[in-house]
Amino acid sequence: MADATTPSSKKKRDGVRALSGVAVFVAAICALPMLAVLLAAISGGTETVQLLAQTVLGGYARTTFTLVVLVALGTFSIGVGAAWLVTMTRFPGVRLFEIGLVLPLAFPAYVLAYAYTHVLDHPGIVQTTLRDLTGWGPRDYWFPEIRSLGGAAAMLVLVLYPYVYLLARAAFLQQSGTTFLAARALGSSPWAAFFKVSLPLARPAIAGGVLLTVMETIADFGTVAYFGVQTFATGIYTSWFSLFDRVGAAQLALCLLSFALLLAMLERMQRGDAKYHDPARRAKAAPAVQLRGWRAGLAMMLCGVPVVFGALLPIAVLFVMGLGSEQNLFSARYLGFIKNSATLALVAAVVTVTAAISVGFFQRMHGGRLAQGAAYVARLGYAVPGGVIAVGLLVPFAAFDNALDAWMRSTFDISTGLLITGSIWLLVVAYMVRFLAAALGAYEGGQAMVHVNMDAASRSLGQGPMGTLRRVHLPILAPSLLTALLIVFVDVMKELPATLIMRPFNFDTLAVQAYRLASDERLEGAAVPSLVIVAMGLLPVILICRQVGRR
Protein backbone atom coordinates (compact mmCIF):
# COMPACT_ATOMS: atom_id res chain seq x y z
CA MET A 1 0.00 0.00 0.00
CA ALA A 2 2.82 2.38 0.85
CA ASP A 3 4.51 1.68 -2.49
CA ALA A 4 1.25 2.40 -4.36
CA THR A 5 0.92 5.83 -2.88
CA THR A 6 4.56 6.83 -3.15
CA PRO A 7 4.56 8.05 -6.78
CA SER A 8 1.51 10.24 -6.19
CA SER A 9 2.96 11.70 -2.99
CA LYS A 10 6.31 12.30 -4.67
CA LYS A 11 4.56 14.04 -7.57
CA LYS A 12 2.72 16.34 -5.21
CA ARG A 13 5.91 17.11 -3.27
CA ASP A 14 7.75 17.88 -6.49
CA GLY A 15 4.91 20.16 -7.57
CA VAL A 16 4.99 22.04 -4.28
CA ARG A 17 8.78 22.37 -4.48
CA ALA A 18 8.55 23.70 -8.02
CA LEU A 19 5.89 26.24 -7.04
CA SER A 20 7.90 27.22 -3.99
CA GLY A 21 11.04 27.73 -6.05
CA VAL A 22 9.34 29.83 -8.72
CA ALA A 23 7.42 31.97 -6.19
CA VAL A 24 10.51 32.61 -4.06
CA PHE A 25 12.55 33.43 -7.19
CA VAL A 26 9.92 35.95 -8.33
CA ALA A 27 9.82 37.52 -4.87
CA ALA A 28 13.62 37.73 -4.81
CA ILE A 29 13.63 39.49 -8.20
CA CYS A 30 11.03 41.96 -6.88
CA ALA A 31 13.10 42.63 -3.75
CA LEU A 32 16.39 43.02 -5.65
CA PRO A 33 15.87 46.63 -6.85
CA MET A 34 14.97 47.80 -3.36
CA LEU A 35 17.95 46.07 -1.77
CA ALA A 36 20.29 47.34 -4.49
CA VAL A 37 19.11 50.93 -4.05
CA LEU A 38 19.57 50.63 -0.28
CA LEU A 39 23.10 49.21 -0.56
CA ALA A 40 24.15 51.72 -3.24
CA ALA A 41 22.83 54.62 -1.18
CA ILE A 42 24.55 53.44 2.02
CA SER A 43 27.88 52.66 0.36
CA GLY A 44 28.08 56.12 -1.15
CA GLY A 45 28.84 57.87 2.12
CA THR A 46 27.18 60.94 3.58
CA GLU A 47 28.82 63.64 1.46
CA THR A 48 26.27 63.37 -1.33
CA VAL A 49 23.40 63.24 1.14
CA GLN A 50 24.60 66.40 2.86
CA LEU A 51 24.98 68.16 -0.46
CA LEU A 52 21.50 67.10 -1.53
CA ALA A 53 20.03 68.25 1.80
CA GLN A 54 21.65 71.67 1.39
CA THR A 55 20.54 72.14 -2.23
CA VAL A 56 17.64 70.27 -3.80
CA LEU A 57 16.30 67.74 -1.31
CA GLY A 58 13.96 70.15 0.46
CA GLY A 59 12.56 71.44 -2.82
CA TYR A 60 12.02 67.93 -4.14
CA ALA A 61 10.19 66.95 -0.96
CA ARG A 62 7.92 70.03 -0.91
CA THR A 63 7.05 69.79 -4.59
CA THR A 64 6.37 66.06 -4.45
CA PHE A 65 4.22 66.43 -1.32
CA THR A 66 2.20 69.31 -2.79
CA LEU A 67 1.64 67.38 -6.01
CA VAL A 68 0.50 64.32 -4.05
CA VAL A 69 -2.02 66.35 -2.01
CA LEU A 70 -3.48 68.06 -5.08
CA VAL A 71 -3.84 64.81 -7.02
CA ALA A 72 -5.33 62.97 -4.03
CA LEU A 73 -7.98 65.65 -3.50
CA GLY A 74 -8.80 65.89 -7.20
CA THR A 75 -9.08 62.16 -7.86
CA PHE A 76 -11.16 61.67 -4.71
CA SER A 77 -13.64 64.39 -5.67
CA ILE A 78 -14.08 63.33 -9.30
CA GLY A 79 -13.86 59.57 -8.78
CA VAL A 80 -16.25 59.31 -5.83
CA GLY A 81 -18.72 61.87 -7.17
CA ALA A 82 -18.91 60.25 -10.61
CA ALA A 83 -19.19 56.76 -9.11
CA TRP A 84 -22.09 57.82 -6.89
CA LEU A 85 -23.95 59.53 -9.73
CA VAL A 86 -23.77 56.62 -12.19
CA THR A 87 -24.51 54.05 -9.47
CA MET A 88 -27.25 55.65 -7.40
CA THR A 89 -28.99 57.98 -9.85
CA ARG A 90 -30.57 57.72 -13.28
CA PHE A 91 -30.30 60.45 -15.89
CA PRO A 92 -29.99 60.58 -19.70
CA GLY A 93 -26.79 58.92 -20.92
CA VAL A 94 -25.88 57.29 -17.61
CA ARG A 95 -24.97 53.98 -19.31
CA LEU A 96 -22.60 55.73 -21.69
CA PHE A 97 -20.98 57.62 -18.83
CA GLU A 98 -20.34 54.35 -16.99
CA ILE A 99 -17.91 53.38 -19.76
CA GLY A 100 -16.81 56.86 -20.80
CA LEU A 101 -15.55 57.73 -17.33
CA VAL A 102 -12.97 54.94 -17.62
CA LEU A 103 -11.54 56.02 -20.99
CA PRO A 104 -8.88 58.42 -19.57
CA LEU A 105 -7.23 55.34 -18.08
CA ALA A 106 -5.76 54.68 -21.54
CA PHE A 107 -3.97 58.04 -21.56
CA PRO A 108 -0.52 58.60 -20.11
CA ALA A 109 -0.44 61.89 -18.23
CA TYR A 110 2.42 63.16 -20.38
CA VAL A 111 0.26 62.76 -23.52
CA LEU A 112 -2.37 65.04 -22.00
CA ALA A 113 0.41 67.45 -21.11
CA TYR A 114 1.50 67.66 -24.75
CA ALA A 115 -2.08 68.22 -25.96
CA TYR A 116 -3.00 70.91 -23.44
CA THR A 117 0.32 72.71 -23.81
CA HIS A 118 -0.37 72.99 -27.53
CA VAL A 119 -3.79 74.50 -26.79
CA LEU A 120 -3.20 76.62 -23.67
CA ASP A 121 0.41 77.78 -23.98
CA HIS A 122 1.22 81.34 -25.07
CA PRO A 123 1.32 80.55 -28.82
CA GLY A 124 -1.65 78.18 -28.50
CA ILE A 125 -5.07 78.66 -30.03
CA VAL A 126 -6.76 79.84 -26.79
CA GLN A 127 -4.39 82.71 -25.99
CA THR A 128 -3.96 83.63 -29.65
CA THR A 129 -7.73 83.93 -30.07
CA LEU A 130 -7.96 85.95 -26.86
CA ARG A 131 -5.34 88.42 -28.10
CA ASP A 132 -7.00 88.67 -31.52
CA LEU A 133 -10.41 89.43 -30.00
CA THR A 134 -9.24 91.96 -27.41
CA GLY A 135 -6.20 93.49 -29.07
CA TRP A 136 -4.15 92.83 -25.93
CA GLY A 137 -0.42 92.37 -25.98
CA PRO A 138 1.46 89.53 -24.25
CA ARG A 139 1.81 91.53 -21.00
CA ASP A 140 -1.68 93.02 -20.92
CA TYR A 141 -3.48 90.06 -19.38
CA TRP A 142 -3.04 87.18 -16.97
CA PHE A 143 -3.54 83.59 -18.03
CA PRO A 144 -2.95 80.44 -15.96
CA GLU A 145 0.42 78.87 -16.71
CA ILE A 146 -0.04 75.30 -17.93
CA ARG A 147 3.62 74.43 -17.39
CA SER A 148 3.42 74.59 -13.63
CA LEU A 149 2.84 72.47 -10.56
CA GLY A 150 -0.90 73.09 -10.83
CA GLY A 151 -0.88 72.13 -14.49
CA ALA A 152 0.95 68.88 -13.74
CA ALA A 153 -1.55 68.09 -10.97
CA ALA A 154 -4.48 68.72 -13.35
CA MET A 155 -3.03 66.36 -15.97
CA LEU A 156 -2.50 63.62 -13.39
CA VAL A 157 -5.98 64.06 -11.92
CA LEU A 158 -7.60 63.70 -15.35
CA VAL A 159 -5.89 60.38 -16.10
CA LEU A 160 -5.80 58.86 -12.59
CA TYR A 161 -9.32 59.47 -11.26
CA PRO A 162 -10.59 56.24 -12.99
CA TYR A 163 -8.72 54.23 -10.32
CA VAL A 164 -10.90 55.80 -7.63
CA TYR A 165 -14.00 55.71 -9.82
CA LEU A 166 -13.76 51.97 -10.54
CA LEU A 167 -13.14 50.96 -6.92
CA ALA A 168 -15.75 53.35 -5.51
CA ARG A 169 -18.36 52.22 -8.05
CA ALA A 170 -17.73 48.58 -7.18
CA ALA A 171 -18.07 49.37 -3.47
CA PHE A 172 -21.34 51.26 -3.97
CA LEU A 173 -22.77 48.43 -6.08
CA GLN A 174 -21.91 45.86 -3.43
CA GLN A 175 -23.46 47.75 -0.54
CA SER A 176 -26.75 46.64 0.90
CA GLY A 177 -29.54 49.12 0.35
CA THR A 178 -31.00 48.43 3.80
CA THR A 179 -28.79 50.90 5.62
CA PHE A 180 -29.38 53.59 3.01
CA LEU A 181 -33.15 53.08 3.21
CA ALA A 182 -32.99 53.21 7.01
CA ALA A 183 -31.22 56.57 6.85
CA ARG A 184 -33.83 57.88 4.41
CA ALA A 185 -36.63 56.60 6.68
CA LEU A 186 -35.10 58.52 9.58
CA GLY A 187 -35.44 61.78 7.66
CA SER A 188 -32.07 62.10 5.92
CA SER A 189 -31.98 63.53 2.43
CA PRO A 190 -30.29 61.45 -0.32
CA TRP A 191 -27.11 63.52 -0.02
CA ALA A 192 -27.12 63.32 3.78
CA ALA A 193 -27.58 59.54 3.59
CA PHE A 194 -24.70 59.39 1.14
CA PHE A 195 -22.32 61.24 3.48
CA LYS A 196 -23.49 59.47 6.64
CA VAL A 197 -23.90 55.90 5.36
CA SER A 198 -22.69 55.08 1.84
CA LEU A 199 -19.41 57.01 1.92
CA PRO A 200 -18.20 55.56 5.26
CA LEU A 201 -19.09 52.03 4.12
CA ALA A 202 -17.05 52.47 0.94
CA ARG A 203 -14.09 54.05 2.75
CA PRO A 204 -11.66 51.10 2.37
CA ALA A 205 -12.15 50.87 -1.40
CA ILE A 206 -11.95 54.64 -1.86
CA ALA A 207 -8.85 54.93 0.29
CA GLY A 208 -7.22 52.13 -1.68
CA GLY A 209 -8.00 53.90 -4.95
CA VAL A 210 -6.66 57.25 -3.73
CA LEU A 211 -3.46 55.62 -2.50
CA LEU A 212 -3.04 53.99 -5.91
CA THR A 213 -3.26 57.43 -7.54
CA VAL A 214 -0.73 58.78 -5.03
CA MET A 215 1.71 55.99 -5.89
CA GLU A 216 1.28 56.71 -9.58
CA THR A 217 1.84 60.41 -8.90
CA ILE A 218 5.18 59.98 -7.16
CA ALA A 219 6.22 57.58 -9.94
CA ASP A 220 5.34 59.99 -12.77
CA PHE A 221 8.25 61.35 -14.76
CA GLY A 222 7.06 62.40 -18.21
CA THR A 223 4.56 65.05 -17.08
CA VAL A 224 6.66 66.72 -14.39
CA ALA A 225 9.79 66.62 -16.56
CA TYR A 226 8.02 68.27 -19.48
CA PHE A 227 6.45 70.93 -17.27
CA GLY A 228 9.74 71.61 -15.48
CA VAL A 229 8.41 70.57 -12.06
CA GLN A 230 11.27 69.34 -9.87
CA THR A 231 10.25 66.19 -8.01
CA PHE A 232 12.16 63.15 -6.78
CA ALA A 233 11.44 61.37 -10.08
CA THR A 234 13.07 64.10 -12.18
CA GLY A 235 15.92 64.37 -9.70
CA ILE A 236 16.75 60.68 -10.08
CA TYR A 237 16.85 60.92 -13.87
CA THR A 238 18.93 64.13 -13.80
CA SER A 239 21.44 62.67 -11.34
CA TRP A 240 21.81 59.47 -13.35
CA PHE A 241 22.07 60.83 -16.90
CA SER A 242 22.92 64.53 -16.71
CA LEU A 243 25.23 64.64 -13.68
CA PHE A 244 26.44 61.02 -13.94
CA ASP A 245 26.13 60.80 -10.17
CA ARG A 246 25.12 57.20 -9.50
CA VAL A 247 25.32 57.59 -5.72
CA GLY A 248 23.16 60.69 -5.76
CA ALA A 249 20.58 58.94 -7.94
CA ALA A 250 20.55 55.94 -5.59
CA GLN A 251 20.11 58.14 -2.52
CA LEU A 252 17.29 60.11 -4.13
CA ALA A 253 15.74 56.78 -5.15
CA LEU A 254 16.01 55.61 -1.53
CA CYS A 255 14.11 58.71 -0.34
CA LEU A 256 11.37 58.11 -2.88
CA LEU A 257 11.32 54.39 -2.12
CA SER A 258 10.87 55.06 1.59
CA PHE A 259 7.91 57.33 0.91
CA ALA A 260 6.35 54.82 -1.50
CA LEU A 261 6.73 51.92 0.95
CA LEU A 262 5.21 54.06 3.70
CA LEU A 263 2.18 54.62 1.50
CA ALA A 264 1.97 50.89 0.79
CA MET A 265 2.05 50.16 4.54
CA LEU A 266 -0.66 52.74 5.19
CA GLU A 267 -2.85 51.17 2.50
CA ARG A 268 -2.39 47.73 4.01
CA MET A 269 -3.06 49.02 7.54
CA GLN A 270 -6.19 50.96 6.63
CA ARG A 271 -7.58 47.95 4.80
CA GLY A 272 -6.51 45.27 7.27
CA ASP A 273 -9.11 42.53 7.67
CA ALA A 274 -12.03 44.94 7.73
CA LYS A 275 -15.11 44.00 5.76
CA TYR A 276 -17.64 46.77 5.62
CA HIS A 277 -20.09 44.98 3.38
CA ASP A 278 -20.83 41.45 2.27
CA PRO A 279 -22.28 41.30 -1.23
CA ALA A 280 -23.30 37.68 -0.77
CA ARG A 281 -25.74 38.58 2.00
CA ARG A 282 -27.20 41.90 0.96
CA ALA A 283 -30.93 41.94 1.42
CA LYS A 284 -31.92 44.62 -1.07
CA ALA A 285 -30.15 46.83 -3.55
CA ALA A 286 -30.08 50.54 -2.84
CA PRO A 287 -32.76 52.34 -4.89
CA ALA A 288 -31.67 54.55 -7.77
CA VAL A 289 -32.91 58.14 -7.74
CA GLN A 290 -34.42 59.36 -11.01
CA LEU A 291 -33.09 62.83 -11.82
CA ARG A 292 -35.08 65.26 -13.94
CA GLY A 293 -34.82 68.82 -15.10
CA TRP A 294 -31.84 70.85 -13.98
CA ARG A 295 -30.67 68.07 -11.66
CA ALA A 296 -30.32 65.69 -14.60
CA GLY A 297 -28.50 68.38 -16.57
CA LEU A 298 -26.14 69.01 -13.66
CA ALA A 299 -25.40 65.28 -13.33
CA MET A 300 -24.68 65.04 -17.06
CA MET A 301 -22.33 68.02 -16.84
CA LEU A 302 -20.47 66.66 -13.78
CA CYS A 303 -19.96 63.27 -15.42
CA GLY A 304 -19.26 64.74 -18.85
CA VAL A 305 -16.55 67.21 -17.86
CA PRO A 306 -13.91 64.58 -16.92
CA VAL A 307 -14.75 62.53 -20.02
CA VAL A 308 -14.48 65.52 -22.34
CA PHE A 309 -11.30 66.98 -20.82
CA GLY A 310 -9.72 63.63 -20.00
CA ALA A 311 -10.38 61.78 -23.28
CA LEU A 312 -12.45 63.39 -26.05
CA LEU A 313 -10.80 66.81 -26.25
CA PRO A 314 -7.22 65.44 -26.05
CA ILE A 315 -7.98 62.95 -28.84
CA ALA A 316 -9.35 65.74 -31.05
CA VAL A 317 -6.38 68.02 -30.29
CA LEU A 318 -3.83 65.28 -30.91
CA PHE A 319 -5.53 64.33 -34.17
CA VAL A 320 -5.40 67.92 -35.45
CA MET A 321 -1.79 68.26 -34.30
CA GLY A 322 -0.86 65.02 -36.02
CA LEU A 323 -2.35 66.16 -39.33
CA GLY A 324 -0.07 69.19 -39.31
CA SER A 325 3.08 67.25 -38.45
CA GLU A 326 5.71 65.80 -40.72
CA GLN A 327 5.65 62.42 -39.02
CA ASN A 328 4.80 59.50 -41.30
CA LEU A 329 2.99 56.90 -39.24
CA PHE A 330 3.43 54.26 -41.95
CA SER A 331 7.15 54.74 -42.42
CA ALA A 332 9.52 51.90 -41.55
CA ARG A 333 10.80 53.92 -38.59
CA TYR A 334 7.38 54.35 -37.00
CA LEU A 335 6.38 50.78 -37.73
CA GLY A 336 9.50 49.84 -35.81
CA PHE A 337 8.39 51.97 -32.84
CA ILE A 338 4.98 50.29 -32.90
CA LYS A 339 6.54 46.84 -33.16
CA ASN A 340 8.93 47.53 -30.27
CA SER A 341 6.17 48.90 -28.04
CA ALA A 342 3.70 46.10 -28.80
CA THR A 343 6.35 43.39 -28.42
CA LEU A 344 7.57 44.75 -25.09
CA ALA A 345 4.03 45.16 -23.77
CA LEU A 346 2.93 41.69 -24.87
CA VAL A 347 6.04 39.88 -23.60
CA ALA A 348 5.98 41.80 -20.32
CA ALA A 349 2.26 41.05 -19.88
CA VAL A 350 2.75 37.31 -20.42
CA VAL A 351 5.79 37.14 -18.11
CA THR A 352 4.06 39.21 -15.42
CA VAL A 353 0.82 37.20 -15.46
CA THR A 354 2.81 33.94 -15.39
CA ALA A 355 4.68 35.21 -12.34
CA ALA A 356 1.38 36.26 -10.73
CA ILE A 357 -0.06 32.78 -11.30
CA SER A 358 2.96 31.12 -9.68
CA VAL A 359 2.91 33.40 -6.63
CA GLY A 360 -0.88 33.40 -6.21
CA PHE A 361 -1.33 29.65 -6.65
CA PHE A 362 1.58 28.86 -4.32
CA GLN A 363 0.02 31.11 -1.70
CA ARG A 364 -3.27 29.21 -2.02
CA MET A 365 -1.81 25.72 -2.01
CA HIS A 366 0.88 26.22 0.62
CA GLY A 367 -0.52 28.96 2.84
CA GLY A 368 2.53 29.18 5.12
CA ARG A 369 4.72 32.10 6.05
CA LEU A 370 6.97 31.56 3.07
CA ALA A 371 4.04 31.85 0.66
CA GLN A 372 2.57 34.85 2.48
CA GLY A 373 5.94 36.58 2.52
CA ALA A 374 6.54 35.92 -1.18
CA ALA A 375 3.14 37.37 -2.06
CA TYR A 376 3.72 40.45 0.11
CA VAL A 377 7.14 41.17 -1.41
CA ALA A 378 5.75 40.64 -4.92
CA ARG A 379 3.11 43.34 -4.29
CA LEU A 380 5.65 45.95 -3.16
CA GLY A 381 6.81 46.62 -6.71
CA TYR A 382 3.69 48.64 -7.54
CA ALA A 383 4.64 51.10 -4.82
CA VAL A 384 8.10 51.56 -6.33
CA PRO A 385 8.44 54.12 -9.16
CA GLY A 386 9.83 52.95 -12.47
CA GLY A 387 12.92 55.11 -12.12
CA VAL A 388 13.76 53.53 -8.77
CA ILE A 389 13.32 50.02 -10.20
CA ALA A 390 15.55 50.93 -13.14
CA VAL A 391 18.32 52.22 -10.88
CA GLY A 392 17.94 49.25 -8.56
CA LEU A 393 18.32 46.74 -11.40
CA LEU A 394 21.08 48.53 -13.28
CA VAL A 395 23.38 48.84 -10.27
CA PRO A 396 23.78 45.10 -9.45
CA PHE A 397 23.61 43.81 -13.03
CA ALA A 398 26.08 46.43 -14.29
CA ALA A 399 28.45 45.38 -11.51
CA PHE A 400 28.00 41.74 -12.51
CA ASP A 401 28.59 42.49 -16.21
CA ASN A 402 31.71 44.53 -15.46
CA ALA A 403 33.10 41.86 -13.12
CA LEU A 404 32.46 39.13 -15.67
CA ASP A 405 34.01 41.18 -18.46
CA ALA A 406 37.12 41.89 -16.35
CA TRP A 407 37.50 38.19 -15.49
CA MET A 408 37.06 37.11 -19.12
CA ARG A 409 39.63 39.70 -20.25
CA SER A 410 42.22 38.64 -17.69
CA THR A 411 41.63 34.90 -18.18
CA PHE A 412 40.80 34.42 -21.86
CA ASP A 413 41.56 37.87 -23.32
CA ILE A 414 37.91 38.06 -24.46
CA SER A 415 35.54 40.95 -23.81
CA THR A 416 31.98 39.96 -23.04
CA GLY A 417 30.66 43.51 -22.84
CA LEU A 418 27.29 44.14 -21.22
CA LEU A 419 25.45 40.85 -21.45
CA ILE A 420 22.50 41.64 -19.19
CA THR A 421 22.51 45.39 -18.55
CA GLY A 422 21.78 46.39 -22.13
CA SER A 423 19.27 43.65 -22.89
CA ILE A 424 15.56 43.77 -23.51
CA TRP A 425 15.01 41.03 -20.95
CA LEU A 426 16.24 43.19 -18.09
CA LEU A 427 13.71 45.82 -19.18
CA VAL A 428 11.00 43.12 -19.16
CA VAL A 429 12.07 42.20 -15.62
CA ALA A 430 11.67 45.85 -14.61
CA TYR A 431 8.14 45.86 -16.02
CA MET A 432 7.35 42.63 -14.17
CA VAL A 433 8.54 44.08 -10.86
CA ARG A 434 6.61 47.30 -11.47
CA PHE A 435 3.26 45.77 -12.44
CA LEU A 436 3.19 42.36 -10.77
CA ALA A 437 0.90 43.65 -8.02
CA ALA A 438 -1.76 44.67 -10.55
CA ALA A 439 -1.68 41.23 -12.20
CA LEU A 440 -1.67 39.50 -8.82
CA GLY A 441 -4.70 41.50 -7.68
CA ALA A 442 -6.70 40.54 -10.79
CA TYR A 443 -5.66 36.89 -10.40
CA GLU A 444 -6.61 36.74 -6.73
CA GLY A 445 -9.94 38.41 -7.46
CA GLY A 446 -10.82 35.59 -9.84
CA GLN A 447 -9.33 32.94 -7.56
CA ALA A 448 -11.95 33.77 -4.94
CA MET A 449 -14.52 32.10 -7.24
CA VAL A 450 -12.66 28.77 -7.05
CA HIS A 451 -14.07 26.97 -3.99
CA VAL A 452 -11.70 24.98 -1.81
CA ASN A 453 -13.87 21.90 -2.44
CA MET A 454 -12.68 21.97 -6.04
CA ASP A 455 -9.10 21.60 -4.84
CA ALA A 456 -10.12 18.72 -2.58
CA ALA A 457 -11.96 17.00 -5.43
CA SER A 458 -8.93 17.41 -7.69
CA ARG A 459 -6.63 15.86 -5.07
CA SER A 460 -9.03 12.96 -4.51
CA LEU A 461 -8.83 12.23 -8.24
CA GLY A 462 -5.06 11.95 -8.04
CA GLN A 463 -4.10 15.38 -9.41
CA GLY A 464 -1.01 17.12 -8.08
CA PRO A 465 -0.68 20.89 -7.67
CA MET A 466 0.27 21.47 -11.31
CA GLY A 467 -2.57 19.26 -12.53
CA THR A 468 -5.03 21.15 -10.31
CA LEU A 469 -3.75 24.44 -11.65
CA ARG A 470 -3.90 23.32 -15.29
CA ARG A 471 -7.21 21.45 -15.27
CA VAL A 472 -9.25 23.27 -12.61
CA HIS A 473 -7.99 26.78 -11.87
CA LEU A 474 -6.84 28.11 -15.23
CA PRO A 475 -10.09 27.32 -17.13
CA ILE A 476 -12.16 29.04 -14.43
CA LEU A 477 -9.76 31.97 -14.13
CA ALA A 478 -9.52 32.66 -17.87
CA PRO A 479 -11.55 35.94 -17.69
CA SER A 480 -9.49 37.22 -14.74
CA LEU A 481 -6.24 36.29 -16.47
CA LEU A 482 -7.37 38.14 -19.60
CA THR A 483 -8.11 41.20 -17.45
CA ALA A 484 -4.66 40.95 -15.86
CA LEU A 485 -3.01 40.68 -19.29
CA LEU A 486 -4.85 43.75 -20.57
CA ILE A 487 -4.02 45.79 -17.46
CA VAL A 488 -0.31 45.04 -17.68
CA PHE A 489 -0.31 45.61 -21.46
CA VAL A 490 -1.79 49.09 -21.06
CA ASP A 491 0.53 49.97 -18.17
CA VAL A 492 3.64 48.90 -20.07
CA MET A 493 2.57 50.90 -23.13
CA LYS A 494 2.41 54.02 -20.94
CA GLU A 495 5.54 53.41 -18.84
CA LEU A 496 8.24 56.00 -19.54
CA PRO A 497 10.98 56.38 -16.85
CA ALA A 498 12.07 52.74 -16.73
CA THR A 499 12.03 52.56 -20.53
CA LEU A 500 14.08 55.73 -20.88
CA ILE A 501 16.75 54.55 -18.45
CA MET A 502 16.97 50.84 -19.34
CA ARG A 503 16.15 50.49 -23.04
CA PRO A 504 18.87 48.95 -25.21
CA PHE A 505 20.84 51.18 -27.52
CA ASN A 506 18.88 52.18 -30.64
CA PHE A 507 15.73 50.49 -29.31
CA ASP A 508 13.04 53.16 -29.04
CA THR A 509 9.36 52.84 -28.26
CA LEU A 510 6.38 55.09 -28.96
CA ALA A 511 6.64 56.56 -25.45
CA VAL A 512 10.34 57.37 -25.90
CA GLN A 513 9.72 58.90 -29.34
CA ALA A 514 6.87 61.07 -28.00
CA TYR A 515 9.02 62.23 -25.07
CA ARG A 516 12.00 63.01 -27.33
CA LEU A 517 9.92 65.09 -29.75
CA ALA A 518 8.15 66.94 -26.94
CA SER A 519 11.48 67.69 -25.25
CA ASP A 520 12.56 69.35 -28.49
CA GLU A 521 9.29 71.38 -28.45
CA ARG A 522 8.07 69.53 -31.55
CA LEU A 523 4.60 68.99 -30.09
CA GLU A 524 2.89 68.39 -33.41
CA GLY A 525 5.33 65.58 -34.09
CA ALA A 526 4.87 64.18 -30.58
CA ALA A 527 1.12 63.95 -31.25
CA VAL A 528 1.57 61.06 -33.71
CA PRO A 529 3.20 58.51 -31.34
CA SER A 530 0.96 59.78 -28.55
CA LEU A 531 -2.15 59.01 -30.60
CA VAL A 532 -0.88 55.51 -31.33
CA ILE A 533 -0.25 54.91 -27.60
CA VAL A 534 -3.81 56.01 -26.83
CA ALA A 535 -5.29 53.93 -29.65
CA MET A 536 -3.44 50.81 -28.50
CA GLY A 537 -4.61 51.44 -24.94
CA LEU A 538 -8.27 52.25 -25.60
CA LEU A 539 -9.26 48.79 -26.85
CA PRO A 540 -7.89 46.97 -23.78
CA VAL A 541 -9.54 49.53 -21.48
CA ILE A 542 -12.92 48.99 -23.18
CA LEU A 543 -12.49 45.22 -22.93
CA ILE A 544 -11.66 45.57 -19.23
CA CYS A 545 -14.81 47.65 -18.71
CA ARG A 546 -16.95 45.01 -20.40
CA GLN A 547 -15.30 42.24 -18.43
CA VAL A 548 -15.82 44.05 -15.13
CA GLY A 549 -19.41 44.84 -16.09
CA ARG A 550 -20.20 41.18 -16.75
CA ARG A 551 -18.63 40.15 -13.46
Secondary structure, DSSP 4 states (H G I P E B T S, - for coil): -HHHHHHHHHHHHHHHHHHHHHHHHHHHHHHHHHHHHHHHHHHT-SHHHHHHHHTTHHHHHHHHHHHHHHHHHHHHHHHHHHHHHHHHEE-TTHHHHHHHTTGGGGS-HHHHHHHHHHHHSTTSHHHHHHHHHH---TTSS----SSSHHHHHHHHHHHHHHHHHHHHHHHHHHSBHHHHHHHHHTT--HHHHIIIIIHHHTHHHHHHHHHHHHHHHHH--HHHHHHT---HHHHHHIIIIIS--HHHHHHHHHHHHHHHHHHHHHHHHHHTT-----GGG--SBPPPEEP-THHHHHHHHHHHHHHIIIIIHHHHHHHHHHHTS---TTSHHHHHHHHHHHHHHHHHHHHHHHHHHHHHHHHHHH-SHHHHHHHHHHHGGGGS-HHHHHHHHHHHHHHHHHHHHHHHHHHHS-----SSTTSHHHHHHHHHHHHHHHHHHHHHHHHTTS-HHHHHHHHHTT--HHHHIIIIIHHHTHHHHHHHHHHHHHHHHH--HHHHHHPPTT---HHHHHHHHHHTT-HHHHHHHHHHHHHHHHHHHHHHHHHHHH-
